[in-house]
């Protein structure tokens, strides 16, 4: 169960990262290309960002043991 949940959280995080990056690029280029759907991308970017942040917290919680082990080795 835990490994499958971690896998799905990682996959969804990856797609949210892509969506946030693409929508952010559209927002950046919006003033140069008036035909781009800036209003729609603004909404998508905002909700994808919130979902990304929330799922990142879940991702950290699920991988807390591995993170502690990693940081013990680094420091």
N, CA, C and O atoms as a Tripos MOL2 file, in Angstrom:
@<TRIPOS>MOLECULE
protein
  300   299    75     0     0
PROTEIN
NO_CHARGES

@<TRIPOS>ATOM
      1 N           0.8280   -1.1980    0.0000 N.3       1 UNK1
      2 CA          0.0000    0.0000    0.0000 C.3       1 UNK1
      3 C           0.8670    1.2540    0.0000 C.2       1 UNK1
      4 O           0.6420    2.1580   -0.8040 O.2       1 UNK1
      5 N           1.8530    1.3200    0.8890 N.am      2 UNK2
      6 CA          2.6880    2.5100    1.0110 C.3       2 UNK2
      7 C           3.4790    2.8150   -0.2500 C.2       2 UNK2
      8 O           3.5910    3.9720   -0.6560 O.2       2 UNK2
      9 N           4.0270    1.7740   -0.8710 N.am      3 UNK3
     10 CA          4.8310    1.9780   -2.0740 C.3       3 UNK3
     11 C           3.9450    2.4340   -3.2250 C.2       3 UNK3
     12 O           4.3360    3.3040   -4.0030 O.2       3 UNK3
     13 N           2.7560    1.8520   -3.3380 N.am      4 UNK4
     14 CA          1.8340    2.2660   -4.4140 C.3       4 UNK4
     15 C           1.3870    3.7050   -4.2130 C.2       4 UNK4
     16 O           1.2960    4.4700   -5.1730 O.2       4 UNK4
     17 N           1.1080    4.0760   -2.9660 N.am      5 UNK5
     18 CA          0.6900    5.4440   -2.6810 C.3       5 UNK5
     19 C           1.8210    6.4160   -3.0250 C.2       5 UNK5
     20 O           1.5860    7.4540   -3.6430 O.2       5 UNK5
     21 N           3.0400    6.0780   -2.6240 N.am      6 UNK6
     22 CA          4.1860    6.9380   -2.9500 C.3       6 UNK6
     23 C           4.3670    7.0710   -4.4560 C.2       6 UNK6
     24 O           4.6740    8.1520   -4.9580 O.2       6 UNK6
     25 N           4.1740    5.9620   -5.1780 N.am      7 UNK7
     26 CA          4.3020    5.9890   -6.6250 C.3       7 UNK7
     27 C           3.2690    6.9280   -7.2390 C.2       7 UNK7
     28 O           3.6130    7.7500   -8.0880 O.2       7 UNK7
     29 N           2.0150    6.8180   -6.8260 N.am      8 UNK8
     30 CA          0.9560    7.6680   -7.3800 C.3       8 UNK8
     31 C           1.1510    9.1290   -7.0140 C.2       8 UNK8
     32 O           0.9100   10.0110   -7.8390 O.2       8 UNK8
     33 N           1.5770    9.3940   -5.8080 N.am      9 UNK9
     34 CA          1.8390   10.7790   -5.4070 C.3       9 UNK9
     35 C           2.9520   11.3600   -6.2740 C.2       9 UNK9
     36 O           2.8570   12.5060   -6.7140 O.2       9 UNK9
     37 N           3.9930   10.5920   -6.5210 N.am     10 UNK10
     38 CA          5.1080   11.0680   -7.3520 C.3      10 UNK10
     39 C           4.6630   11.3140   -8.7930 C.2      10 UNK10
     40 O           5.0590   12.3090   -9.3990 O.2      10 UNK10
     41 N           3.8570   10.4300   -9.3370 N.am     11 UNK11
     42 CA          3.3780   10.5930  -10.7120 C.3      11 UNK11
     43 C           2.4930   11.8350  -10.8360 C.2      11 UNK11
     44 O           2.6530   12.6270  -11.7650 O.2      11 UNK11
     45 N           1.5690   11.9980   -9.9040 N.am     12 UNK12
     46 CA          0.6780   13.1700   -9.9470 C.3      12 UNK12
     47 C           1.4830   14.4490   -9.7520 C.2      12 UNK12
     48 O           1.2070   15.4580  -10.4010 O.2      12 UNK12
     49 N           2.4820   14.4170   -8.8610 N.am     13 UNK13
     50 CA          3.3440   15.5880   -8.6740 C.3      13 UNK13
     51 C           4.0690   15.9510   -9.9680 C.2      13 UNK13
     52 O           4.1970   17.1300  -10.3000 O.2      13 UNK13
     53 N           4.5360   14.9540  -10.6880 N.am     14 UNK14
     54 CA          5.2220   15.2170  -11.9450 C.3      14 UNK14
     55 C           4.3010   15.9170  -12.9380 C.2      14 UNK14
     56 O           4.6980   16.8930  -13.5760 O.2      14 UNK14
     57 N           3.0570   15.4140  -13.0710 N.am     15 UNK15
     58 CA          2.1270   16.0320  -14.0140 C.3      15 UNK15
     59 C           1.7070   17.4260  -13.5590 C.2      15 UNK15
     60 O           1.5220   18.3120  -14.3940 O.2      15 UNK15
     61 N           1.5550   17.6370  -12.2670 N.am     16 UNK16
     62 CA          1.2490   18.9730  -11.7670 C.3      16 UNK16
     63 C           2.4130   19.9240  -12.0310 C.2      16 UNK16
     64 O           2.2020   21.0970  -12.3390 O.2      16 UNK16
     65 N           3.6340   19.4210  -11.9130 N.am     17 UNK17
     66 CA          4.8190   20.2170  -12.2170 C.3      17 UNK17
     67 C           4.8080   20.6400  -13.6890 C.2      17 UNK17
     68 O           5.0920   21.7940  -14.0100 O.2      17 UNK17
     69 N           4.4800   19.7010  -14.5810 N.am     18 UNK18
     70 CA          4.4020   20.0200  -16.0080 C.3      18 UNK18
     71 C           3.3230   21.0650  -16.2800 C.2      18 UNK18
     72 O           3.5630   22.0390  -16.9940 O.2      18 UNK18
     73 N           2.1390   20.8620  -15.7110 N.am     19 UNK19
     74 CA          1.0290   21.7870  -15.9270 C.3      19 UNK19
     75 C           1.3780   23.1780  -15.4050 C.2      19 UNK19
     76 O           1.0930   24.1810  -16.0600 O.2      19 UNK19
     77 N           1.9940   23.2350  -14.2290 N.am     20 UNK20
     78 CA          2.3740   24.5240  -13.6640 C.3      20 UNK20
     79 C           3.4360   25.2000  -14.5320 C.2      20 UNK20
     80 O           3.3850   26.4120  -14.7400 O.2      20 UNK20
     81 N           4.3750   24.4430  -15.0270 N.am     21 UNK21
     82 CA          5.4180   25.0080  -15.8940 C.3      21 UNK21
     83 C           4.8680   25.5070  -17.2200 C.2      21 UNK21
     84 O           5.2370   26.5880  -17.6790 O.2      21 UNK21
     85 N           3.9960   24.7320  -17.8330 N.am     22 UNK22
     86 CA          3.4120   25.1350  -19.1190 C.3      22 UNK22
     87 C           2.5100   26.3500  -18.9390 C.2      22 UNK22
     88 O           2.5900   27.3040  -19.7130 O.2      22 UNK22
     89 N           1.6560   26.3200  -17.9250 N.am     23 UNK23
     90 CA          0.7600   27.4650  -17.7160 C.3      23 UNK23
     91 C           1.5540   28.7160  -17.3290 C.2      23 UNK23
     92 O           1.1880   29.8210  -17.7310 O.2      23 UNK23
     93 N           2.6190   28.5640  -16.5650 N.am     24 UNK24
     94 CA          3.4660   29.7030  -16.2250 C.3      24 UNK24
     95 C           4.1480   30.2920  -17.4500 C.2      24 UNK24
     96 O           4.2960   31.5090  -17.5580 O.2      24 UNK24
     97 N           4.5620   29.4350  -18.3720 N.am     25 UNK25
     98 CA          5.1760   29.9100  -19.6130 C.3      25 UNK25
     99 C           4.1670   30.6790  -20.4570 C.2      25 UNK25
    100 O           4.4940   31.7180  -21.0310 O.2      25 UNK25
    101 N           2.9360   30.1680  -20.5310 N.am     26 UNK26
    102 CA          1.8830   30.8710  -21.2670 C.3      26 UNK26
    103 C           1.6180   32.2340  -20.6310 C.2      26 UNK26
    104 O           1.4390   33.2280  -21.3350 O.2      26 UNK26
    105 N           1.5920   32.2790  -19.3010 N.am     27 UNK27
    106 CA          1.3820   33.5560  -18.6170 C.3      27 UNK27
    107 C           2.5260   34.5300  -18.8880 C.2      27 UNK27
    108 O           2.3030   35.7310  -19.0390 O.2      27 UNK27
    109 N           3.7350   34.0150  -18.9470 N.am     28 UNK28
    110 CA          4.8930   34.8600  -19.2270 C.3      28 UNK28
    111 C           4.8430   35.4170  -20.6500 C.2      28 UNK28
    112 O           5.1730   36.5820  -20.8780 O.2      28 UNK28
    113 N           4.4330   34.5860  -21.6000 N.am     29 UNK29
    114 CA          4.4070   34.9900  -23.0060 C.3      29 UNK29
    115 C           3.1060   35.6740  -23.4070 C.2      29 UNK29
    116 O           3.0000   36.2020  -24.5140 O.2      29 UNK29
    117 N           2.1260   35.6700  -22.5270 N.am     30 UNK30
    118 CA          0.8110   36.2420  -22.8270 C.3      30 UNK30
    119 C           0.8360   37.6520  -23.3740 C.2      30 UNK30
    120 O           0.1560   37.9280  -24.3630 O.2      30 UNK30
    121 N           1.5960   38.5620  -22.7700 N.am     31 UNK31
    122 CA          1.6230   39.9310  -23.3070 C.3      31 UNK31
    123 C           2.1920   40.0210  -24.7300 C.2      31 UNK31
    124 O           1.8590   40.9440  -25.4720 O.2      31 UNK31
    125 N           3.0380   39.0770  -25.1050 N.am     32 UNK32
    126 CA          3.6290   39.1020  -26.4460 C.3      32 UNK32
    127 C           2.7050   38.5140  -27.5020 C.2      32 UNK32
    128 O           2.7790   38.8830  -28.6740 O.2      32 UNK32
    129 N           1.8320   37.5950  -27.0850 N.am     33 UNK33
    130 CA          0.9270   36.9090  -28.0040 C.3      33 UNK33
    131 C          -0.5020   37.0260  -27.4760 C.2      33 UNK33
    132 O          -0.9300   36.2000  -26.6700 O.2      33 UNK33
    133 N          -1.2360   38.0340  -27.9150 N.am     34 UNK34
    134 CA         -2.5780   38.2880  -27.3700 C.3      34 UNK34
    135 C          -3.5830   37.1520  -27.5890 C.2      34 UNK34
    136 O          -4.6100   37.1020  -26.9120 O.2      34 UNK34
    137 N          -3.3010   36.2490  -28.5190 N.am     35 UNK35
    138 CA         -4.2480   35.1680  -28.7910 C.3      35 UNK35
    139 C          -4.1690   34.0330  -27.7570 C.2      35 UNK35
    140 O          -5.0220   33.1460  -27.7610 O.2      35 UNK35
    141 N          -3.1650   34.0470  -26.8780 N.am     36 UNK36
    142 CA         -3.0310   32.9960  -25.8670 C.3      36 UNK36
    143 C          -4.1200   33.1460  -24.8060 C.2      36 UNK36
    144 O          -4.4840   34.2640  -24.4420 O.2      36 UNK36
    145 N          -4.6420   32.0190  -24.3100 N.am     37 UNK37
    146 CA         -5.7240   32.0600  -23.3040 C.3      37 UNK37
    147 C          -5.1910   32.3720  -21.8990 C.2      37 UNK37
    148 O          -5.1240   31.4850  -21.0480 O.2      37 UNK37
    149 N          -4.8220   33.6100  -21.6660 N.am     38 UNK38
    150 CA         -4.1640   33.9960  -20.4250 C.3      38 UNK38
    151 C          -5.0760   33.8190  -19.2190 C.2      38 UNK38
    152 O          -4.6260   33.3460  -18.1750 O.2      38 UNK38
    153 N          -6.3430   34.1870  -19.3390 N.am     39 UNK39
    154 CA         -7.2610   34.0800  -18.2060 C.3      39 UNK39
    155 C          -7.4350   32.6270  -17.7690 C.2      39 UNK39
    156 O          -7.4110   32.3280  -16.5750 O.2      39 UNK39
    157 N          -7.6090   31.7360  -18.7280 N.am     40 UNK40
    158 CA         -7.7390   30.3050  -18.4290 C.3      40 UNK40
    159 C          -6.4490   29.7790  -17.8020 C.2      40 UNK40
    160 O          -6.4900   29.0480  -16.8120 O.2      40 UNK40
    161 N          -5.3110   30.1480  -18.3760 N.am     41 UNK41
    162 CA         -4.0330   29.6710  -17.8530 C.3      41 UNK41
    163 C          -3.7700   30.1990  -16.4470 C.2      41 UNK41
    164 O          -3.1470   29.5180  -15.6320 O.2      41 UNK41
    165 N          -4.2440   31.4100  -16.1620 N.am     42 UNK42
    166 CA         -4.0870   31.9650  -14.8220 C.3      42 UNK42
    167 C          -4.8150   31.1010  -13.8010 C.2      42 UNK42
    168 O          -4.2810   30.8070  -12.7310 O.2      42 UNK42
    169 N          -6.0280   30.7000  -14.1340 N.am     43 UNK43
    170 CA         -6.8200   29.8450  -13.2390 C.3      43 UNK43
    171 C          -6.1750   28.4730  -13.0870 C.2      43 UNK43
    172 O          -6.0390   27.9640  -11.9740 O.2      43 UNK43
    173 N          -5.7800   27.8800  -14.2080 N.am     44 UNK44
    174 CA         -5.1330   26.5660  -14.1630 C.3      44 UNK44
    175 C          -3.8470   26.6300  -13.3490 C.2      44 UNK44
    176 O          -3.5770   25.7490  -12.5330 O.2      44 UNK44
    177 N          -3.0580   27.6740  -13.5720 N.am     45 UNK45
    178 CA         -1.7850   27.8230  -12.8730 C.3      45 UNK45
    179 C          -2.0060   27.9350  -11.3590 C.2      45 UNK45
    180 O          -1.2660   27.3450  -10.5720 O.2      45 UNK45
    181 N          -3.0150   28.6870  -10.9680 N.am     46 UNK46
    182 CA         -3.2800   28.8800   -9.5460 C.3      46 UNK46
    183 C          -3.7060   27.5680   -8.8820 C.2      46 UNK46
    184 O          -3.1600   27.1990   -7.8420 O.2      46 UNK46
    185 N          -4.6670   26.8670   -9.4650 N.am     47 UNK47
    186 CA         -5.1460   25.6260   -8.8600 C.3      47 UNK47
    187 C          -4.1040   24.5120   -8.9080 C.2      47 UNK47
    188 O          -3.9770   23.7400   -7.9590 O.2      47 UNK47
    189 N          -3.3600   24.4260  -10.0070 N.am     48 UNK48
    190 CA         -2.2960   23.4210  -10.0960 C.3      48 UNK48
    191 C          -1.2110   23.7150   -9.0660 C.2      48 UNK48
    192 O          -0.6400   22.7920   -8.4850 O.2      48 UNK48
    193 N          -0.9240   24.9930   -8.8390 N.am     49 UNK49
    194 CA          0.0730   25.3660   -7.8370 C.3      49 UNK49
    195 C          -0.3520   24.9840   -6.4330 C.2      49 UNK49
    196 O           0.4530   24.4730   -5.6540 O.2      49 UNK49
    197 N          -1.6310   25.2320   -6.1010 N.am     50 UNK50
    198 CA         -2.1410   24.8240   -4.7900 C.3      50 UNK50
    199 C          -2.0800   23.3090   -4.6200 C.2      50 UNK50
    200 O          -1.6630   22.8080   -3.5760 O.2      50 UNK50
    201 N          -2.5000   22.5840   -5.6630 N.am     51 UNK51
    202 CA         -2.4660   21.1150   -5.6040 C.3      51 UNK51
    203 C          -1.0300   20.6180   -5.4840 C.2      51 UNK51
    204 O          -0.7520   19.6820   -4.7340 O.2      51 UNK51
    205 N          -0.1210   21.2470   -6.2230 N.am     52 UNK52
    206 CA          1.2900   20.8650   -6.1640 C.3      52 UNK52
    207 C           1.8440   21.0650   -4.7560 C.2      52 UNK52
    208 O           2.5450   20.2000   -4.2320 O.2      52 UNK52
    209 N           1.5320   22.1970   -4.1530 N.am     53 UNK53
    210 CA          2.0190   22.4770   -2.8030 C.3      53 UNK53
    211 C           1.4680   21.4570   -1.8020 C.2      53 UNK53
    212 O           2.2170   20.9020   -0.9980 O.2      53 UNK53
    213 N           0.1630   21.2170   -1.8570 N.am     54 UNK54
    214 CA         -0.4530   20.2650   -0.9260 C.3      54 UNK54
    215 C           0.0920   18.8620   -1.0860 C.2      54 UNK54
    216 O           0.3870   18.1840   -0.1020 O.2      54 UNK54
    217 N           0.2240   18.4280   -2.3330 N.am     55 UNK55
    218 CA          0.7370   17.0800   -2.5800 C.3      55 UNK55
    219 C           2.2240   16.9840   -2.2410 C.2      55 UNK55
    220 O           2.7090   15.9040   -1.9040 O.2      55 UNK55
    221 N           2.9460   18.0860   -2.3240 N.am     56 UNK56
    222 CA          4.3520   18.0890   -1.9160 C.3      56 UNK56
    223 C           4.4850   17.8160   -0.4240 C.2      56 UNK56
    224 O           5.3990   17.1130    0.0060 O.2      56 UNK56
    225 N           3.5750   18.3710    0.3590 N.am     57 UNK57
    226 CA          3.5770   18.1070    1.8010 C.3      57 UNK57
    227 C           3.3160   16.6230    2.0570 C.2      57 UNK57
    228 O           3.9680   16.0100    2.9030 O.2      57 UNK57
    229 N           2.3580   16.0490    1.3220 N.am     58 UNK58
    230 CA          2.0740   14.6160    1.4540 C.3      58 UNK58
    231 C           3.3000   13.8030    1.0400 C.2      58 UNK58
    232 O           3.6480   12.8210    1.6960 O.2      58 UNK58
    233 N           3.9500   14.2130   -0.0450 N.am     59 UNK59
    234 CA          5.1430   13.5180   -0.5400 C.3      59 UNK59
    235 C           6.2590   13.5260    0.5150 C.2      59 UNK59
    236 O           6.9100   12.5080    0.7510 O.2      59 UNK59
    237 N           6.4680   14.6770    1.1390 N.am     60 UNK60
    238 CA          7.4930   14.7720    2.1900 C.3      60 UNK60
    239 C           7.1320   13.8820    3.3690 C.2      60 UNK60
    240 O           7.9980   13.2020    3.9190 O.2      60 UNK60
    241 N           5.8630   13.8790    3.7640 N.am     61 UNK61
    242 CA          5.4240   13.0440    4.8890 C.3      61 UNK61
    243 C           5.6250   11.5590    4.5870 C.2      61 UNK61
    244 O           6.0690   10.8030    5.4510 O.2      61 UNK61
    245 N           5.3020   11.1420    3.3670 N.am     62 UNK62
    246 CA          5.4470    9.7340    2.9950 C.3      62 UNK62
    247 C           6.9120    9.3090    2.9150 C.2      62 UNK62
    248 O           7.2320    8.1380    3.1210 O.2      62 UNK62
    249 N           7.7890   10.2430    2.6200 N.am     63 UNK63
    250 CA          9.2050    9.9210    2.4360 C.3      63 UNK63
    251 C          10.0790   10.4790    3.5550 C.2      63 UNK63
    252 O          11.2860   10.6440    3.3800 O.2      63 UNK63
    253 N           9.4730   10.7700    4.6990 N.am     64 UNK64
    254 CA         10.2010   11.4040    5.7970 C.3      64 UNK64
    255 C          11.3870   10.5620    6.2770 C.2      64 UNK64
    256 O          12.4620   11.1030    6.5360 O.2      64 UNK64
    257 N          11.2030    9.2670    6.3960 N.am     65 UNK65
    258 CA         12.2890    8.3870    6.8470 C.3      65 UNK65
    259 C          13.4820    8.4310    5.9120 C.2      65 UNK65
    260 O          14.6250    8.5300    6.3590 O.2      65 UNK65
    261 N          13.2230    8.3570    4.6260 N.am     66 UNK66
    262 CA         14.3060    8.4180    3.6410 C.3      66 UNK66
    263 C          14.9840    9.7770    3.6590 C.2      66 UNK66
    264 O          16.2060    9.8560    3.5250 O.2      66 UNK66
    265 N          14.2200   10.8470    3.8220 N.am     67 UNK67
    266 CA         14.8020   12.1890    3.8770 C.3      67 UNK67
    267 C          15.7080   12.3520    5.0900 C.2      67 UNK67
    268 O          16.7970   12.9160    4.9830 O.2      67 UNK67
    269 N          15.2580   11.8560    6.2550 N.am     68 UNK68
    270 CA         16.0930   11.9510    7.4540 C.3      68 UNK68
    271 C          17.3910   11.1860    7.2560 C.2      68 UNK68
    272 O          18.4610   11.6750    7.6180 O.2      68 UNK68
    273 N          17.3060   10.0050    6.6910 N.am     69 UNK69
    274 CA         18.4960    9.1960    6.4460 C.3      69 UNK69
    275 C          19.4490    9.9050    5.4880 C.2      69 UNK69
    276 O          20.6610    9.9140    5.7050 O.2      69 UNK69
    277 N          18.9070   10.4900    4.4450 N.am     70 UNK70
    278 CA         19.7290   11.2000    3.4700 C.3      70 UNK70
    279 C          20.4490   12.3740    4.1230 C.2      70 UNK70
    280 O          21.6520   12.5480    3.9280 O.2      70 UNK70
    281 N          19.7260   13.1780    4.8950 N.am     71 UNK71
    282 CA         20.3390   14.3520    5.4920 C.3      71 UNK71
    283 C          21.3470   13.9910    6.5820 C.2      71 UNK71
    284 O          22.2890   14.7460    6.8230 O.2      71 UNK71
    285 N          21.1630   12.8540    7.2410 N.am     72 UNK72
    286 CA         22.1630   12.3890    8.2150 C.3      72 UNK72
    287 C          23.4800   12.0860    7.5020 C.2      72 UNK72
    288 O          24.5550   12.3850    8.0220 O.2      72 UNK72
    289 N          23.3940   11.4950    6.3170 N.am     73 UNK73
    290 CA         24.5990   11.1580    5.5520 C.3      73 UNK73
    291 C          25.2730   12.4070    5.0070 C.2      73 UNK73
    292 O          26.5010   12.4730    4.9460 O.2      73 UNK73
    293 N          24.4820   13.3970    4.6090 N.am     74 UNK74
    294 CA         25.0250   14.6060    4.0030 C.3      74 UNK74
    295 C          25.6840   15.4880    5.0480 C.2      74 UNK74
    296 O          26.7520   16.0480    4.8030 O.2      74 UNK74
    297 N          25.0590   15.6190    6.2090 N.am     75 UNK75
    298 CA         25.5920   16.5240    7.2360 C.3      75 UNK75
    299 C          26.2400   15.7180    8.2830 C.2      75 UNK75
    300 O          26.7610   16.2700    9.2530 O.2      75 UNK75
@<TRIPOS>BOND
     1     1     2 1
     2     2     3 1
     3     3     4 2
     4     3     5 am
     5     5     6 1
     6     6     7 1
     7     7     8 2
     8     7     9 am
     9     9    10 1
    10    10    11 1
    11    11    12 2
    12    11    13 am
    13    13    14 1
    14    14    15 1
    15    15    16 2
    16    15    17 am
    17    17    18 1
    18    18    19 1
    19    19    20 2
    20    19    21 am
    21    21    22 1
    22    22    23 1
    23    23    24 2
    24    23    25 am
    25    25    26 1
    26    26    27 1
    27    27    28 2
    28    27    29 am
    29    29    30 1
    30    30    31 1
    31    31    32 2
    32    31    33 am
    33    33    34 1
    34    34    35 1
    35    35    36 2
    36    35    37 am
    37    37    38 1
    38    38    39 1
    39    39    40 2
    40    39    41 am
    41    41    42 1
    42    42    43 1
    43    43    44 2
    44    43    45 am
    45    45    46 1
    46    46    47 1
    47    47    48 2
    48    47    49 am
    49    49    50 1
    50    50    51 1
    51    51    52 2
    52    51    53 am
    53    53    54 1
    54    54    55 1
    55    55    56 2
    56    55    57 am
    57    57    58 1
    58    58    59 1
    59    59    60 2
    60    59    61 am
    61    61    62 1
    62    62    63 1
    63    63    64 2
    64    63    65 am
    65    65    66 1
    66    66    67 1
    67    67    68 2
    68    67    69 am
    69    69    70 1
    70    70    71 1
    71    71    72 2
    72    71    73 am
    73    73    74 1
    74    74    75 1
    75    75    76 2
    76    75    77 am
    77    77    78 1
    78    78    79 1
    79    79    80 2
    80    79    81 am
    81    81    82 1
    82    82    83 1
    83    83    84 2
    84    83    85 am
    85    85    86 1
    86    86    87 1
    87    87    88 2
    88    87    89 am
    89    89    90 1
    90    90    91 1
    91    91    92 2
    92    91    93 am
    93    93    94 1
    94    94    95 1
    95    95    96 2
    96    95    97 am
    97    97    98 1
    98    98    99 1
    99    99   100 2
   100    99   101 am
   101   101   102 1
   102   102   103 1
   103   103   104 2
   104   103   105 am
   105   105   106 1
   106   106   107 1
   107   107   108 2
   108   107   109 am
   109   109   110 1
   110   110   111 1
   111   111   112 2
   112   111   113 am
   113   113   114 1
   114   114   115 1
   115   115   116 2
   116   115   117 am
   117   117   118 1
   118   118   119 1
   119   119   120 2
   120   119   121 am
   121   121   122 1
   122   122   123 1
   123   123   124 2
   124   123   125 am
   125   125   126 1
   126   126   127 1
   127   127   128 2
   128   127   129 am
   129   129   130 1
   130   130   131 1
   131   131   132 2
   132   131   133 am
   133   133   134 1
   134   134   135 1
   135   135   136 2
   136   135   137 am
   137   137   138 1
   138   138   139 1
   139   139   140 2
   140   139   141 am
   141   141   142 1
   142   142   143 1
   143   143   144 2
   144   143   145 am
   145   145   146 1
   146   146   147 1
   147   147   148 2
   148   147   149 am
   149   149   150 1
   150   150   151 1
   151   151   152 2
   152   151   153 am
   153   153   154 1
   154   154   155 1
   155   155   156 2
   156   155   157 am
   157   157   158 1
   158   158   159 1
   159   159   160 2
   160   159   161 am
   161   161   162 1
   162   162   163 1
   163   163   164 2
   164   163   165 am
   165   165   166 1
   166   166   167 1
   167   167   168 2
   168   167   169 am
   169   169   170 1
   170   170   171 1
   171   171   172 2
   172   171   173 am
   173   173   174 1
   174   174   175 1
   175   175   176 2
   176   175   177 am
   177   177   178 1
   178   178   179 1
   179   179   180 2
   180   179   181 am
   181   181   182 1
   182   182   183 1
   183   183   184 2
   184   183   185 am
   185   185   186 1
   186   186   187 1
   187   187   188 2
   188   187   189 am
   189   189   190 1
   190   190   191 1
   191   191   192 2
   192   191   193 am
   193   193   194 1
   194   194   195 1
   195   195   196 2
   196   195   197 am
   197   197   198 1
   198   198   199 1
   199   199   200 2
   200   199   201 am
   201   201   202 1
   202   202   203 1
   203   203   204 2
   204   203   205 am
   205   205   206 1
   206   206   207 1
   207   207   208 2
   208   207   209 am
   209   209   210 1
   210   210   211 1
   211   211   212 2
   212   211   213 am
   213   213   214 1
   214   214   215 1
   215   215   216 2
   216   215   217 am
   217   217   218 1
   218   218   219 1
   219   219   220 2
   220   219   221 am
   221   221   222 1
   222   222   223 1
   223   223   224 2
   224   223   225 am
   225   225   226 1
   226   226   227 1
   227   227   228 2
   228   227   229 am
   229   229   230 1
   230   230   231 1
   231   231   232 2
   232   231   233 am
   233   233   234 1
   234   234   235 1
   235   235   236 2
   236   235   237 am
   237   237   238 1
   238   238   239 1
   239   239   240 2
   240   239   241 am
   241   241   242 1
   242   242   243 1
   243   243   244 2
   244   243   245 am
   245   245   246 1
   246   246   247 1
   247   247   248 2
   248   247   249 am
   249   249   250 1
   250   250   251 1
   251   251   252 2
   252   251   253 am
   253   253   254 1
   254   254   255 1
   255   255   256 2
   256   255   257 am
   257   257   258 1
   258   258   259 1
   259   259   260 2
   260   259   261 am
   261   261   262 1
   262   262   263 1
   263   263   264 2
   264   263   265 am
   265   265   266 1
   266   266   267 1
   267   267   268 2
   268   267   269 am
   269   269   270 1
   270   270   271 1
   271   271   272 2
   272   271   273 am
   273   273   274 1
   274   274   275 1
   275   275   276 2
   276   275   277 am
   277   277   278 1
   278   278   279 1
   279   279   280 2
   280   279   281 am
   281   281   282 1
   282   282   283 1
   283   283   284 2
   284   283   285 am
   285   285   286 1
   286   286   287 1
   287   287   288 2
   288   287   289 am
   289   289   290 1
   290   290   291 1
   291   291   292 2
   292   291   293 am
   293   293   294 1
   294   294   295 1
   295   295   296 2
   296   295   297 am
   297   297   298 1
   298   298   299 1
   299   299   300 2
@<TRIPOS>SUBSTRUCTURE
     1 UNK1         2 RESIDUE 1 A UNK
     2 UNK2         6 RESIDUE 1 A UNK
     3 UNK3        10 RESIDUE 1 A UNK
     4 UNK4        14 RESIDUE 1 A UNK
     5 UNK5        18 RESIDUE 1 A UNK
     6 UNK6        22 RESIDUE 1 A UNK
     7 UNK7        26 RESIDUE 1 A UNK
     8 UNK8        30 RESIDUE 1 A UNK
     9 UNK9        34 RESIDUE 1 A UNK
    10 UNK10       38 RESIDUE 1 A UNK
    11 UNK11       42 RESIDUE 1 A UNK
    12 UNK12       46 RESIDUE 1 A UNK
    13 UNK13       50 RESIDUE 1 A UNK
    14 UNK14       54 RESIDUE 1 A UNK
    15 UNK15       58 RESIDUE 1 A UNK
    16 UNK16       62 RESIDUE 1 A UNK
    17 UNK17       66 RESIDUE 1 A UNK
    18 UNK18       70 RESIDUE 1 A UNK
    19 UNK19       74 RESIDUE 1 A UNK
    20 UNK20       78 RESIDUE 1 A UNK
    21 UNK21       82 RESIDUE 1 A UNK
    22 UNK22       86 RESIDUE 1 A UNK
    23 UNK23       90 RESIDUE 1 A UNK
    24 UNK24       94 RESIDUE 1 A UNK
    25 UNK25       98 RESIDUE 1 A UNK
    26 UNK26      102 RESIDUE 1 A UNK
    27 UNK27      106 RESIDUE 1 A UNK
    28 UNK28      110 RESIDUE 1 A UNK
    29 UNK29      114 RESIDUE 1 A UNK
    30 UNK30      118 RESIDUE 1 A UNK
    31 UNK31      122 RESIDUE 1 A UNK
    32 UNK32      126 RESIDUE 1 A UNK
    33 UNK33      130 RESIDUE 1 A UNK
    34 UNK34      134 RESIDUE 1 A UNK
    35 UNK35      138 RESIDUE 1 A UNK
    36 UNK36      142 RESIDUE 1 A UNK
    37 UNK37      146 RESIDUE 1 A UNK
    38 UNK38      150 RESIDUE 1 A UNK
    39 UNK39      154 RESIDUE 1 A UNK
    40 UNK40      158 RESIDUE 1 A UNK
    41 UNK41      162 RESIDUE 1 A UNK
    42 UNK42      166 RESIDUE 1 A UNK
    43 UNK43      170 RESIDUE 1 A UNK
    44 UNK44      174 RESIDUE 1 A UNK
    45 UNK45      178 RESIDUE 1 A UNK
    46 UNK46      182 RESIDUE 1 A UNK
    47 UNK47      186 RESIDUE 1 A UNK
    48 UNK48      190 RESIDUE 1 A UNK
    49 UNK49      194 RESIDUE 1 A UNK
    50 UNK50      198 RESIDUE 1 A UNK
    51 UNK51      202 RESIDUE 1 A UNK
    52 UNK52      206 RESIDUE 1 A UNK
    53 UNK53      210 RESIDUE 1 A UNK
    54 UNK54      214 RESIDUE 1 A UNK
    55 UNK55      218 RESIDUE 1 A UNK
    56 UNK56      222 RESIDUE 1 A UNK
    57 UNK57      226 RESIDUE 1 A UNK
    58 UNK58      230 RESIDUE 1 A UNK
    59 UNK59      234 RESIDUE 1 A UNK
    60 UNK60      238 RESIDUE 1 A UNK
    61 UNK61      242 RESIDUE 1 A UNK
    62 UNK62      246 RESIDUE 1 A UNK
    63 UNK63      250 RESIDUE 1 A UNK
    64 UNK64      254 RESIDUE 1 A UNK
    65 UNK65      258 RESIDUE 1 A UNK
    66 UNK66      262 RESIDUE 1 A UNK
    67 UNK67      266 RESIDUE 1 A UNK
    68 UNK68      270 RESIDUE 1 A UNK
    69 UNK69      274 RESIDUE 1 A UNK
    70 UNK70      278 RESIDUE 1 A UNK
    71 UNK71      282 RESIDUE 1 A UNK
    72 UNK72      286 RESIDUE 1 A UNK
    73 UNK73      290 RESIDUE 1 A UNK
    74 UNK74      294 RESIDUE 1 A UNK
    75 UNK75      298 RESIDUE 1 A UNK
